[in-house]
């Protein structure tokens, strides 16, 4: 796969990144929203087979293409699976023109100092090596911020940038995702601290590699605009975080230079029982709406 072409697409092209990376904990909810209840499967293997089928249906739909969806974040099992007989990363890039990313974190620690750090990931180097061989362009790793605690948020950012350095050593681009919960009792305060910690970390980065940032759409529009323009940042993308599709897009339109990387807001409305034509029409309308919010600002 061509990293130069992928880099050009991710850093410059209008569009958004689809987040198709629900892991074990969030998969039952994603399947239920899709119309498949927990009674429809009896094992973890059945569950992951069903979610893989859903994701393949999405990425093979005519409306899902690099024209508007410039990248897609995959769960590890999705990366290892097939779509129309090809490895999913290969299919995405060669058949759909969509750049593949991989979710690499292994879940979260319990909350301390108002945040949840990532759990230890001792097998990360082996996973990154395998991902690079499969044609993955970059990674995504998620932490959670609940309270505007300086010590906690600084710890989140420090851990994220350490992982990003490890990712870069394998020739991959890290999407740093310190999610501020939309239900935080002081979301605005937490975002102000996060902004400053991210800026300090970017200014102190070793080497010459770049990172991407994935953040909750902020309470203050354009809070992260200076980070969008930072020389060590390839792109800033937004998570929907539980906001509805309409609210996510309305908020995103006010943030210049920021594009979407939605999960729940992207998948809403899709149902297992739909015909292929209904499925693609529903997905296409959502893609159009998210694309518009990513490229047409107010």
PABA-58428 format. One line per field, with one value per residue: residue in three letters; z, y, x negated of N, C-alpha, C in turn; residue number from 1; chain. Coordinates in steps of 0.2 Angstrom, whole numbers. Each point is the difference from the previous one (the first is absolute). Example, Ala and Ser with C-alpha at 12.3 -4.5 7.8 and 13.67 -1.06 7.14 Angstrom:
# PABA-58428
res [Ala / Ser]
nzz [39 / -4]
nyy [-28 / 5]
nxx [-66 / 2]
cazz [0 / 1]
cayy [6 / 6]
caxx [4 / -4]
czz [0 / 3]
cyy [6 / 5]
cxx [-4 / 4]
n [1 / 2]
chain [A / A]
//
This chain:
# PABA-58428
res [Unk / Unk / Unk / Unk / Unk / Unk / Unk / Unk / Unk / Unk / Unk / Unk / Unk / Unk / Unk / Unk / Unk / Unk / Unk / Unk / Unk / Unk / Unk / Unk / Unk / Unk / Unk / Unk / Unk / Unk / Unk / Unk / Unk / Unk / Unk / Unk / Unk / Unk / Unk / Unk / Unk / Unk / Unk / Unk / Unk / Unk / Unk / Unk / Unk / Unk / Unk / Unk / Unk / Unk / Unk / Unk / Unk / Unk / Unk / Unk / Unk / Unk / Unk / Unk / Unk / Unk / Unk / Unk / Unk / Unk / Unk / Unk / Unk / Unk / Unk / Unk / Unk / Unk / Unk / Unk / Unk / Unk / Unk / Unk / Unk / Unk / Unk / Unk / Unk / Unk / Unk / Unk / Unk / Unk / Unk / Unk / Unk / Unk / Unk / Unk / Unk / Unk / Unk / Unk / Unk / Unk / Unk / Unk / Unk / Unk / Unk / Unk / Unk / Unk / Unk / Unk / Unk / Unk / Unk / Unk / Unk / Unk / Unk / Unk / Unk / Unk / Unk / Unk / Unk / Unk / Unk / Unk / Unk / Unk / Unk / Unk / Unk / Unk / Unk / Unk / Unk / Unk / Unk / Unk / Unk / Unk / Unk / Unk / Unk / Unk / Unk / Unk / Unk / Unk / Unk / Unk / Unk / Unk / Unk / Unk / Unk / Unk / Unk / Unk / Unk / Unk / Unk / Unk / Unk / Unk / Unk / Unk / Unk / Unk / Unk / Unk / Unk / Unk / Unk / Unk / Unk / Unk / Unk / Unk / Unk / Unk / Unk / Unk / Unk / Unk / Unk / Unk / Unk / Unk / Unk / Unk / Unk / Unk / Unk / Unk / Unk / Unk / Unk / Unk / Unk / Unk / Unk / Unk / Unk / Unk / Unk / Unk / Unk / Unk / Unk / Unk / Unk / Unk / Unk / Unk / Unk / Unk / Unk / Unk / Unk / Unk / Unk / Unk / Unk / Unk / Unk / Unk / Unk / Unk / Unk / Unk / Unk / Unk / Unk / Unk / Unk / Unk / Unk / Unk / Unk / Unk / Unk / Unk / Unk / Unk / Unk / Unk / Unk / Unk / Unk / Unk / Unk / Unk / Unk / Unk / Unk / Unk / Unk / Unk / Unk / Unk / Unk / Unk / Unk / Unk / Unk / Unk / Unk / Unk / Unk / Unk / Unk / Unk / Unk / Unk / Unk / Unk / Unk / Unk / Unk / Unk / Unk / Unk / Unk / Unk / Unk / Unk / Unk / Unk / Unk / Unk / Unk / Unk]
nzz [0 / -3 / 4 / -6 / -4 / 4 / 1 / -6 / 0 / 5 / -3 / -7 / 0 / -3 / 6 / 2 / 6 / -2 / 6 / -2 / 6 / 0 / 7 / 4 / 4 / -6 / -2 / 6 / 2 / -4 / 2 / 7 / -1 / -2 / 5 / 3 / 3 / 6 / -1 / -5 / 5 / 1 / -4 / 3 / -2 / 2 / 6 / 0 / -1 / 5 / 4 / -1 / 0 / 6 / 3 / -2 / 3 / 6 / 1 / -1 / 4 / -6 / 5 / 2 / -2 / -3 / -4 / 5 / 0 / 3 / 6 / 3 / 6 / 0 / 2 / 5 / 2 / -1 / 2 / 4 / -1 / -4 / -6 / -3 / 5 / 2 / 3 / 5 / 3 / -3 / 1 / 6 / 0 / -3 / 3 / 6 / 0 / 5 / 3 / 2 / 5 / 5 / 4 / 5 / 4 / 6 / -1 / 5 / 4 / 6 / 2 / -1 / 5 / 0 / -1 / -6 / 3 / -6 / -1 / 4 / -5 / 3 / -3 / 2 / 2 / 2 / 3 / 2 / 1 / 3 / 3 / 1 / 1 / 3 / 0 / 7 / -1 / 4 / 6 / 5 / 5 / 4 / 3 / 6 / -1 / 6 / 3 / 2 / 1 / 2 / 5 / 0 / -3 / 4 / 4 / -2 / -1 / 6 / 2 / -2 / 2 / 6 / -1 / -2 / 5 / 4 / -2 / 1 / 5 / -1 / 0 / 5 / -1 / 6 / 1 / 3 / 4 / 3 / 1 / -1 / 6 / -5 / 4 / -1 / 7 / -3 / -6 / 1 / 7 / -1 / -5 / 4 / 5 / -3 / -2 / 6 / 3 / -5 / 1 / 7 / 0 / -4 / 4 / 4 / -6 / 1 / -4 / -6 / 3 / -3 / 3 / 1 / 1 / 5 / 0 / 6 / -4 / 1 / 6 / -1 / -5 / -4 / 6 / -5 / -2 / 5 / 2 / -3 / 2 / 6 / -1 / 6 / -2 / -1 / 5 / 1 / 4 / -1 / 7 / -1 / 4 / -3 / -3 / -1 / -5 / 1 / 6 / -2 / -6 / 4 / 5 / -4 / -3 / 6 / -2 / -2 / -5 / 4 / -1 / -2 / 6 / -3 / 5 / 6 / -1 / -2 / 5 / 3 / 1 / 0 / -4 / 3 / 2 / -1 / -6 / -5 / -4 / 5 / 1 / -6 / -1 / 5 / -2 / -6 / 3 / 5 / -4 / -3 / 5 / 1 / -6 / 0 / 6 / -3 / -5 / 2 / 2 / 6]
nyy [-6 / 6 / 1 / 2 / -5 / -5 / 2 / 0 / -6 / -3 / 2 / -2 / -6 / 3 / 0 / -6 / -2 / -6 / 0 / -5 / 2 / -2 / 0 / -5 / 5 / 3 / -6 / -3 / 6 / -1 / -6 / 2 / 5 / -5 / -2 / -2 / -3 / 1 / -1 / 4 / 0 / -5 / 3 / 1 / -6 / -2 / 3 / -2 / -6 / 1 / 3 / -5 / -3 / 3 / 0 / -6 / 0 / 3 / -3 / -5 / 4 / 1 / 3 / -5 / 6 / 0 / 0 / -3 / -6 / 4 / -2 / -6 / 0 / -5 / -4 / -2 / -3 / 6 / 3 / -5 / 3 / -3 / 3 / -3 / -5 / 7 / 0 / 1 / 1 / -5 / -3 / 2 / -1 / -6 / -2 / 3 / 0 / -4 / 4 / -6 / 1 / 0 / -2 / 2 / 4 / -2 / 6 / 1 / 4 / -2 / 4 / 5 / 5 / -2 / -5 / -3 / -2 / -1 / -6 / -4 / 0 / -6 / -1 / 6 / -1 / -6 / 4 / 5 / -4 / -4 / 6 / 2 / -7 / 1 / 5 / 0 / 6 / -1 / 2 / -2 / 4 / -3 / 6 / 0 / 6 / 0 / 1 / 6 / -5 / 5 / -3 / -1 / 6 / 2 / -4 / 2 / 7 / 0 / -4 / 4 / 5 / -3 / -2 / 7 / 1 / -4 / 3 / 6 / -3 / -2 / 7 / 0 / 3 / 3 / -2 / 6 / -4 / 6 / -5 / 6 / -3 / -1 / -5 / 2 / 1 / 0 / -1 / 6 / -1 / -6 / 2 / 5 / -4 / -4 / 5 / 2 / -6 / 0 / 6 / -1 / -5 / 4 / 6 / -5 / -1 / -6 / 0 / -2 / -5 / -1 / 3 / -3 / 4 / -4 / 5 / 1 / 1 / 5 / 2 / 2 / 3 / -4 / -4 / -5 / 6 / 2 / -5 / 2 / 6 / -4 / 2 / -2 / 4 / -7 / -1 / 4 / -5 / 0 / -2 / -4 / -4 / -3 / 5 / 2 / -3 / 2 / -1 / -6 / 0 / 2 / -4 / -5 / 2 / 1 / -6 / 5 / -4 / -1 / -7 / -3 / -3 / -1 / -2 / 1 / 6 / -3 / -4 / 5 / -4 / -3 / -5 / -5 / 2 / 6 / 2 / -3 / 1 / -2 / -5 / -1 / 0 / -3 / -4 / 1 / 0 / -5 / -4 / 2 / -2 / -5 / -2 / 2 / -3 / -5 / 2 / 1 / 5 / 2]
nxx [-4 / 2 / -5 / -3 / 3 / -1 / -6 / 0 / 3 / -4 / -6 / 2 / 3 / 5 / 3 / 2 / -2 / 1 / 4 / -3 / -2 / 6 / -2 / -3 / -2 / -1 / -2 / 2 / -2 / -5 / 0 / 2 / -4 / -4 / 3 / -6 / 5 / -2 / 6 / -2 / -4 / -4 / -4 / -6 / -1 / 6 / -1 / -7 / 2 / 5 / -4 / -4 / 6 / 2 / -7 / 0 / 6 / -3 / -6 / 5 / 4 / 3 / 4 / -3 / -3 / -6 / 6 / 3 / -1 / -4 / 2 / -2 / 2 / -4 / 4 / -4 / 5 / 2 / -6 / 1 / 6 / 5 / 0 / 5 / -3 / 0 / -7 / 3 / -6 / -1 / 5 / 0 / -6 / 0 / 6 / -2 / -7 / 1 / -3 / -3 / 4 / -4 / 5 / -4 / 4 / -1 / 3 / 4 / -4 / 1 / 5 / -5 / 0 / 6 / -4 / 0 / -6 / -4 / 2 / -4 / -5 / -2 / 5 / 0 / -7 / 2 / 5 / -4 / -5 / 5 / 2 / -6 / -1 / 5 / -4 / 0 / 3 / 5 / 0 / 4 / -2 / 5 / 0 / 1 / 3 / 1 / -6 / 1 / -3 / -3 / -1 / 6 / 2 / -5 / 2 / 6 / -2 / -4 / 5 / 4 / -4 / -1 / 7 / 2 / -5 / 3 / 6 / -2 / -2 / 6 / -1 / 3 / 6 / -1 / 6 / -2 / 3 / 0 / 5 / 2 / 3 / 5 / 1 / -6 / 0 / -6 / 4 / 3 / 1 / 3 / 4 / 1 / 0 / 5 / 3 / -1 / 2 / 5 / 1 / 0 / 4 / 4 / -1 / 1 / 4 / -3 / -5 / 2 / 2 / 6 / 5 / 5 / 5 / 3 / 5 / 3 / 5 / -4 / 1 / -6 / 4 / -3 / 1 / 0 / 2 / -3 / 3 / 6 / -3 / 0 / -6 / 1 / 5 / 2 / 4 / 5 / 3 / 7 / 1 / 5 / -3 / 5 / -2 / 6 / 2 / 6 / 0 / -3 / 4 / 6 / -2 / -1 / 6 / 1 / -3 / -3 / -1 / 6 / -2 / 5 / 1 / 6 / 3 / 3 / -2 / -5 / 0 / 2 / 5 / -6 / 3 / -1 / 7 / -3 / 3 / -4 / 5 / 4 / -4 / -1 / 7 / 1 / -5 / 2 / 6 / -2 / -3 / 5 / 4 / -3 / 0 / 7 / 1 / -3 / 3 / 7 / -4 / 2]
cazz [0 / 0 / 6 / -2 / -2 / 6 / 4 / -4 / 1 / 7 / 3 / -4 / -4 / 4 / 1 / 7 / 1 / 3 / 6 / 0 / 4 / 6 / 2 / 4 / 4 / -3 / -6 / 1 / -1 / -7 / -3 / 2 / -4 / -7 / 0 / 2 / 7 / 3 / 0 / -6 / 0 / 6 / 2 / -2 / -7 / -3 / 1 / -4 / -7 / -2 / 0 / -6 / -6 / -1 / -3 / -7 / -4 / -1 / -5 / -7 / -3 / -5 / 3 / 4 / -4 / 2 / -2 / 6 / 6 / -2 / 4 / 4 / 5 / 1 / 6 / -2 / -3 / -7 / -4 / -1 / -4 / -7 / -3 / -7 / -1 / 1 / 6 / 1 / -2 / -8 / -3 / 1 / -4 / -7 / -3 / 2 / 1 / 7 / 4 / 6 / 7 / 5 / 7 / 3 / 7 / 3 / 5 / 5 / 7 / 4 / 0 / 5 / -2 / -5 / -6 / -1 / -5 / -3 / 4 / -3 / -6 / -1 / -7 / -5 / -6 / -4 / -4 / -5 / -5 / -4 / -3 / -5 / -6 / -3 / -4 / 4 / 0 / 7 / 6 / 4 / 7 / 3 / 7 / 2 / 4 / 3 / 4 / -2 / 5 / -4 / 1 / -4 / -7 / -2 / 0 / -6 / -6 / 0 / -2 / -7 / -4 / 0 / -4 / -6 / -2 / -2 / -6 / -5 / -1 / -5 / -7 / 0 / 2 / 6 / 1 / 7 / 2 / 7 / -1 / 6 / 0 / -1 / 6 / 5 / 4 / -2 / -6 / -3 / 4 / -2 / -7 / 1 / 3 / -5 / -5 / 2 / 1 / -7 / -4 / 3 / -2 / -7 / 0 / 3 / -3 / -3 / -7 / -5 / -2 / 2 / 3 / 0 / 6 / 0 / 6 / 1 / -2 / 6 / 2 / -3 / -7 / -3 / 5 / -2 / -7 / 0 / 0 / -7 / -4 / 3 / -5 / 2 / -1 / -7 / -1 / 6 / -2 / 5 / 1 / 1 / 7 / 2 / -3 / -6 / -7 / -2 / 5 / -1 / -6 / 1 / 4 / -4 / -5 / 3 / 2 / -6 / -1 / 3 / -4 / 4 / 1 / 4 / 1 / 2 / -4 / -6 / -1 / 2 / -5 / -4 / 3 / -3 / -5 / -6 / -6 / -2 / -3 / 6 / 4 / -4 / 0 / 7 / 1 / -4 / 2 / 6 / -3 / -3 / 6 / 4 / -5 / -1 / 6 / 0 / -5 / -1 / 6 / 1]
cayy [6 / 6 / 4 / 6 / 2 / 0 / 6 / 6 / 0 / 1 / 7 / 6 / -1 / 1 / -6 / -2 / -6 / -4 / -4 / -7 / -3 / -2 / -6 / -4 / 3 / 4 / -3 / -2 / 6 / 2 / -5 / 1 / 6 / -2 / -4 / -7 / -1 / -5 / -7 / -3 / -3 / -4 / 0 / 6 / -1 / 2 / 7 / 3 / -1 / 4 / 7 / 0 / 0 / 7 / 5 / -1 / 3 / 8 / 2 / -2 / 3 / 4 / 7 / 0 / 0 / 5 / 7 / 4 / -4 / 0 / -5 / -4 / -3 / -7 / -4 / -5 / -6 / 3 / 0 / -7 / -3 / 1 / 4 / -3 / -4 / 3 / 3 / 7 / 6 / 0 / 1 / 7 / 4 / -2 / 0 / 5 / 6 / 2 / -1 / -4 / 1 / -6 / 1 / -4 / 0 / -6 / 2 / 6 / -1 / 4 / 8 / 3 / 7 / 2 / -2 / -7 / -2 / -7 / -6 / -2 / -3 / -3 / -3 / 6 / 0 / -5 / 2 / 5 / -4 / -4 / 5 / 3 / -4 / -1 / 6 / 5 / 6 / 3 / -3 / 4 / -2 / 5 / 1 / 4 / 5 / 2 / 6 / 5 / -2 / 1 / -6 / -5 / 1 / 0 / -8 / -3 / 2 / -4 / -7 / 0 / 1 / -6 / -5 / 2 / -1 / -7 / -1 / 3 / -4 / -5 / 3 / 1 / 6 / -1 / 5 / 1 / 1 / 1 / 2 / 3 / -2 / 5 / 1 / 3 / 6 / 6 / -2 / 5 / 1 / -5 / 2 / 5 / -3 / -4 / 4 / 3 / -5 / -3 / 5 / -1 / -7 / 0 / 4 / -4 / -6 / -2 / -3 / 4 / -3 / 4 / -4 / 2 / 1 / -1 / 3 / 1 / 7 / 4 / 5 / 7 / -2 / 2 / 0 / -4 / 2 / 1 / -7 / -2 / 3 / -2 / -4 / -7 / -3 / -1 / 2 / 0 / -3 / 0 / -6 / 2 / 0 / 0 / 5 / -2 / 2 / 7 / 4 / -1 / 3 / 7 / 2 / -1 / 6 / 6 / -1 / 0 / -4 / -6 / -4 / -5 / -7 / -2 / -7 / -1 / 5 / -3 / -7 / 1 / -1 / -6 / -5 / -7 / -3 / 4 / -3 / 4 / 7 / 4 / 0 / 5 / 7 / 2 / 1 / 5 / 7 / 2 / 2 / 6 / 5 / 0 / 3 / 7 / 4 / 0 / 4 / 6 / 3 / 7]
caxx [4 / -4 / 1 / 0 / 7 / 4 / -2 / 3 / 8 / 2 / -2 / 2 / 6 / 6 / 4 / -1 / -2 / 6 / -3 / 3 / -4 / 3 / -4 / 5 / 5 / 5 / 3 / 7 / 4 / 0 / 4 / 7 / 2 / 1 / 6 / -1 / 0 / -4 / 3 / -2 / -7 / -1 / -7 / -4 / -2 / 6 / 1 / -4 / 2 / 5 / -3 / -4 / 4 / 3 / -5 / -2 / 6 / -1 / -5 / 1 / 5 / -2 / -1 / -6 / -6 / -5 / 2 / 2 / -3 / -8 / -3 / 4 / -3 / 2 / -1 / -5 / 3 / 2 / -6 / -2 / 5 / 0 / 5 / 0 / -5 / -7 / -1 / 4 / -4 / -2 / 7 / 1 / -4 / 0 / 6 / 5 / -3 / 0 / -6 / 2 / -3 / 2 / 1 / -5 / 0 / 3 / 5 / -2 / -1 / 6 / -1 / -4 / -1 / 5 / -2 / -1 / -5 / 0 / -3 / -6 / 1 / -6 / -1 / 1 / -4 / 2 / 6 / -2 / -4 / 5 / 5 / -4 / 0 / 7 / 1 / 3 / -3 / -1 / 3 / 4 / 0 / 5 / 0 / 7 / -1 / 7 / 0 / -6 / -6 / -7 / -5 / 3 / 0 / -7 / -2 / 3 / -4 / -6 / 0 / 2 / -6 / -5 / 2 / -1 / -7 / -1 / 4 / -4 / -6 / 2 / 1 / 8 / 2 / 4 / 6 / 1 / 7 / 2 / 7 / 4 / 6 / 5 / 3 / -4 / 3 / -3 / -3 / -4 / -7 / -4 / -2 / -5 / -6 / -3 / -3 / -7 / -4 / -2 / -4 / -7 / -3 / -2 / -6 / -6 / -1 / -7 / 0 / 3 / 6 / 6 / 6 / 7 / 4 / 7 / 2 / 7 / 2 / -1 / 5 / -2 / -2 / -7 / -5 / -6 / -2 / -7 / -3 / 1 / -5 / -7 / -5 / -1 / 7 / 2 / 7 / 4 / 6 / 5 / 4 / 7 / 0 / 6 / 4 / 4 / -3 / 1 / -4 / -7 / -1 / 0 / -6 / -6 / 0 / -3 / -7 / -4 / -5 / 1 / 5 / 3 / -2 / 6 / 2 / 7 / 3 / 0 / 4 / 7 / 5 / -1 / 3 / -2 / 5 / 0 / -2 / -6 / 2 / 2 / -6 / -5 / 3 / 0 / -7 / -2 / 3 / -4 / -7 / 1 / 1 / -6 / -5 / 1 / -2 / -8 / -3 / 3 / 1 / 3]
czz [0 / 6 / -2 / -2 / 6 / 4 / -3 / 1 / 7 / 2 / -4 / -3 / 4 / 1 / 8 / 1 / 4 / 5 / 0 / 5 / 7 / 2 / 4 / 4 / -3 / -5 / 1 / -1 / -7 / -4 / 1 / -4 / -7 / -1 / 1 / 8 / 3 / 0 / -7 / -1 / 7 / 2 / -3 / -8 / -5 / -1 / -5 / -8 / -3 / -1 / -7 / -6 / -1 / -3 / -7 / -5 / -1 / -5 / -7 / -3 / -5 / 3 / 4 / -4 / 2 / -3 / 6 / 7 / -2 / 4 / 4 / 6 / 2 / 7 / -3 / -4 / -7 / -4 / -2 / -5 / -7 / -2 / -7 / -2 / 1 / 7 / 1 / -2 / -7 / -3 / 1 / -5 / -7 / -3 / 2 / 0 / 7 / 4 / 6 / 6 / 5 / 7 / 3 / 7 / 2 / 6 / 5 / 7 / 4 / 0 / 6 / -2 / -6 / -7 / 0 / -5 / -3 / 4 / -4 / -6 / -2 / -7 / -6 / -6 / -5 / -4 / -5 / -6 / -5 / -4 / -6 / -6 / -3 / -3 / 4 / 0 / 7 / 5 / 3 / 7 / 5 / 8 / 1 / 6 / 3 / 4 / -2 / 5 / -4 / 1 / -4 / -7 / -2 / -1 / -6 / -6 / 0 / -2 / -8 / -5 / 0 / -4 / -7 / -3 / -2 / -6 / -6 / -2 / -5 / -7 / 0 / 3 / 6 / 0 / 8 / 2 / 7 / 0 / 7 / -1 / -1 / 7 / 6 / 3 / -2 / -6 / -3 / 4 / -2 / -6 / 0 / 2 / -6 / -6 / 1 / 1 / -7 / -3 / 3 / -3 / -8 / -1 / 2 / -3 / -3 / -7 / -4 / -2 / 2 / 3 / -2 / 6 / -1 / 6 / -1 / -3 / 5 / 1 / -3 / -7 / -1 / 6 / -2 / -7 / 0 / 0 / -7 / -5 / 2 / -5 / 2 / -1 / -7 / -1 / 7 / -2 / 7 / 1 / 2 / 7 / 3 / -2 / -6 / -7 / -1 / 5 / -1 / -6 / 1 / 4 / -4 / -5 / 3 / 2 / -7 / 0 / 3 / -4 / 5 / 0 / 4 / 0 / 0 / -5 / -8 / -1 / 1 / -6 / -4 / 4 / -4 / -5 / -6 / -6 / -1 / -2 / 6 / 4 / -3 / 0 / 7 / 2 / -4 / 2 / 6 / -3 / -3 / 5 / 4 / -5 / 0 / 6 / 1 / -5 / -1 / 7 / 0 / 4]
cyy [6 / 4 / 8 / 3 / 0 / 7 / 6 / 0 / 2 / 8 / 6 / -1 / 2 / -7 / -2 / -7 / -4 / -4 / -7 / -4 / -2 / -7 / -4 / 3 / 4 / -4 / -2 / 6 / 2 / -5 / 1 / 6 / -2 / -5 / -7 / 0 / -5 / -7 / -3 / -3 / -3 / 0 / 6 / 0 / 1 / 8 / 4 / -2 / 5 / 7 / 0 / 0 / 7 / 4 / -2 / 2 / 7 / 1 / -2 / 4 / 6 / 7 / 0 / 0 / 6 / 7 / 4 / -3 / -1 / -5 / -4 / -3 / -7 / -3 / -6 / -6 / 2 / 0 / -7 / -4 / 2 / 4 / -2 / -3 / 3 / 2 / 7 / 6 / 0 / 2 / 8 / 5 / -1 / 1 / 6 / 7 / 3 / -2 / -4 / 2 / -6 / 3 / -4 / 0 / -6 / 1 / 5 / -3 / 3 / 7 / 1 / 7 / 2 / -3 / -8 / -1 / -6 / -5 / -1 / -4 / -3 / -3 / 5 / -1 / -5 / 1 / 5 / -3 / -3 / 5 / 3 / -5 / -1 / 7 / 5 / 6 / 3 / -3 / 5 / -3 / 5 / 0 / 4 / 5 / 2 / 7 / 5 / -1 / 1 / -6 / -6 / 1 / 0 / -7 / -3 / 2 / -3 / -7 / 0 / 2 / -5 / -5 / 2 / 0 / -8 / -2 / 2 / -4 / -6 / 3 / 1 / 7 / -1 / 5 / -1 / 2 / 1 / 3 / 4 / -2 / 5 / 2 / 2 / 5 / 6 / -1 / 6 / 1 / -6 / 1 / 5 / -3 / -5 / 4 / 2 / -6 / -3 / 5 / -1 / -6 / 0 / 4 / -4 / -7 / -1 / -2 / 5 / -3 / 4 / -5 / 3 / 1 / -1 / 2 / 1 / 7 / 5 / 5 / 6 / -2 / 2 / 0 / -3 / 3 / 1 / -7 / -3 / 2 / -1 / -4 / -8 / -4 / -1 / 1 / 0 / -3 / 0 / -6 / 3 / -1 / -1 / 5 / -3 / 2 / 7 / 5 / 0 / 4 / 8 / 3 / 0 / 6 / 6 / 0 / -1 / -4 / -7 / -4 / -6 / -7 / -3 / -8 / -1 / 5 / -3 / -6 / 1 / 0 / -6 / -6 / -7 / -2 / 4 / -4 / 4 / 7 / 4 / 2 / 6 / 7 / 3 / 2 / 6 / 7 / 2 / 2 / 7 / 6 / 1 / 4 / 8 / 3 / 0 / 5 / 7 / 3 / 6 / 5]
cxx [-4 / 1 / 0 / 7 / 5 / -1 / 3 / 7 / 2 / -1 / 4 / 7 / 6 / 4 / -1 / -2 / 6 / -4 / 4 / -3 / 3 / -3 / 5 / 5 / 5 / 4 / 7 / 5 / 0 / 4 / 7 / 3 / 1 / 6 / -2 / -1 / -5 / 2 / -2 / -6 / -1 / -8 / -3 / -2 / 6 / 1 / -5 / 1 / 6 / -2 / -4 / 4 / 3 / -5 / -1 / 6 / -1 / -5 / 0 / 6 / -2 / -2 / -6 / -6 / -4 / 2 / 2 / -3 / -7 / -3 / 5 / -4 / 3 / -2 / -5 / 3 / 3 / -6 / -2 / 5 / 0 / 6 / 0 / -6 / -7 / 0 / 4 / -4 / -2 / 7 / 1 / -4 / 0 / 6 / 5 / -4 / 0 / -6 / 1 / -5 / 2 / 0 / -5 / 0 / 4 / 5 / -3 / -1 / 6 / -2 / -4 / -2 / 4 / -1 / 0 / -6 / 1 / -3 / -7 / 1 / -7 / -1 / 0 / -5 / 1 / 6 / -2 / -3 / 5 / 4 / -4 / -1 / 7 / 2 / 4 / -4 / -2 / 4 / 5 / 0 / 4 / -1 / 7 / -2 / 7 / 0 / -6 / -5 / -7 / -4 / 3 / -1 / -7 / -2 / 3 / -4 / -6 / 0 / 2 / -6 / -5 / 2 / -1 / -7 / -2 / 3 / -5 / -7 / 1 / 3 / 8 / 1 / 5 / 6 / 0 / 7 / 1 / 7 / 2 / 7 / 5 / 4 / -4 / 3 / -4 / -4 / -5 / -7 / -5 / -4 / -6 / -7 / -3 / -3 / -7 / -5 / -2 / -5 / -8 / -3 / -2 / -6 / -6 / -1 / -7 / 1 / 4 / 7 / 6 / 5 / 6 / 3 / 7 / 3 / 8 / 1 / 1 / 6 / -2 / -2 / -7 / -5 / -6 / -2 / -8 / -4 / 1 / -6 / -7 / -4 / 0 / 7 / 2 / 7 / 3 / 7 / 4 / 4 / 7 / 2 / 7 / 5 / 4 / -4 / 1 / -4 / -7 / -2 / 0 / -6 / -6 / -1 / -4 / -8 / -4 / -6 / 0 / 5 / 3 / -4 / 5 / 1 / 7 / 4 / 0 / 5 / 7 / 5 / -1 / 3 / -1 / 5 / 1 / -2 / -7 / 1 / 2 / -6 / -5 / 3 / -1 / -7 / -2 / 2 / -4 / -7 / 0 / 0 / -7 / -6 / 1 / -2 / -8 / -3 / 3 / 1 / 4 / -4]
n [1 / 2 / 3 / 4 / 5 / 6 / 7 / 8 / 9 / 10 / 11 / 12 / 13 / 14 / 15 / 16 / 17 / 18 / 19 / 20 / 21 / 22 / 23 / 24 / 25 / 26 / 27 / 28 / 29 / 30 / 31 / 32 / 33 / 34 / 35 / 36 / 37 / 38 / 39 / 40 / 41 / 42 / 43 / 44 / 45 / 46 / 47 / 48 / 49 / 50 / 51 / 52 / 53 / 54 / 55 / 56 / 57 / 58 / 59 / 60 / 61 / 62 / 63 / 64 / 65 / 66 / 67 / 68 / 69 / 70 / 71 / 72 / 73 / 74 / 75 / 76 / 77 / 78 / 79 / 80 / 81 / 82 / 83 / 84 / 85 / 86 / 87 / 88 / 89 / 90 / 91 / 92 / 93 / 94 / 95 / 96 / 97 / 98 / 99 / 100 / 101 / 102 / 103 / 104 / 105 / 106 / 107 / 108 / 109 / 110 / 111 / 112 / 113 / 114 / 115 / 116 / 117 / 118 / 119 / 120 / 121 / 122 / 123 / 124 / 125 / 126 / 127 / 128 / 129 / 130 / 131 / 132 / 133 / 134 / 135 / 136 / 137 / 138 / 139 / 140 / 141 / 142 / 143 / 144 / 145 / 146 / 147 / 148 / 149 / 150 / 151 / 152 / 153 / 154 / 155 / 156 / 157 / 158 / 159 / 160 / 161 / 162 / 163 / 164 / 165 / 166 / 167 / 168 / 169 / 170 / 171 / 172 / 173 / 174 / 175 / 176 / 177 / 178 / 179 / 180 / 181 / 182 / 183 / 184 / 185 / 186 / 187 / 188 / 189 / 190 / 191 / 192 / 193 / 194 / 195 / 196 / 197 / 198 / 199 / 200 / 201 / 202 / 203 / 204 / 205 / 206 / 207 / 208 / 209 / 210 / 211 / 212 / 213 / 214 / 215 / 216 / 217 / 218 / 219 / 220 / 221 / 222 / 223 / 224 / 225 / 226 / 227 / 228 / 229 / 230 / 231 / 232 / 233 / 234 / 235 / 236 / 237 / 238 / 239 / 240 / 241 / 242 / 243 / 244 / 245 / 246 / 247 / 248 / 249 / 250 / 251 / 252 / 253 / 254 / 255 / 256 / 257 / 258 / 259 / 260 / 261 / 262 / 263 / 264 / 265 / 266 / 267 / 268 / 269 / 270 / 271 / 272 / 273 / 274 / 275 / 276 / 277 / 278 / 279 / 280 / 281 / 282 / 283 / 284 / 285 / 286 / 287 / 288 / 289 / 290 / 291 / 292 / 293 / 294 / 295 / 296 / 297 / 298]
chain [A / A / A / A / A / A / A / A / A / A / A / A / A / A / A / A / A / A / A / A / A / A / A / A / A / A / A / A / A / A / A / A / A / A / A / A / A / A / A / A / A / A / A / A / A / A / A / A / A / A / A / A / A / A / A / A / A / A / A / A / A / A / A / A / A / A / A / A / A / A / A / A / A / A / A / A / A / A / A / A / A / A / A / A / A / A / A / A / A / A / A / A / A / A / A / A / A / A / A / A / A / A / A / A / A / A / A / A / A / A / A / A / A / A / A / A / A / A / A / A / A / A / A / A / A / A / A / A / A / A / A / A / A / A / A / A / A / A / A / A / A / A / A / A / A / A / A / A / A / A / A / A / A / A / A / A / A / A / A / A / A / A / A / A / A / A / A / A / A / A / A / A / A / A / A / A / A / A / A / A / A / A / A / A / A / A / A / A / A / A / A / A / A / A / A / A / A / A / A / A / A / A / A / A / A / A / A / A / A / A / A / A / A / A / A / A / A / A / A / A / A / A / A / A / A / A / A / A / A / A / A / A / A / A / A / A / A / A / A / A / A / A / A / A / A / A / A / A / A / A / A / A / A / A / A / A / A / A / A / A / A / A / A / A / A / A / A / A / A / A / A / A / A / A / A / A / A / A / A / A / A / A / A / A / A / A / A / A / A / A / A / A / A / A / A / A / A / A]
//
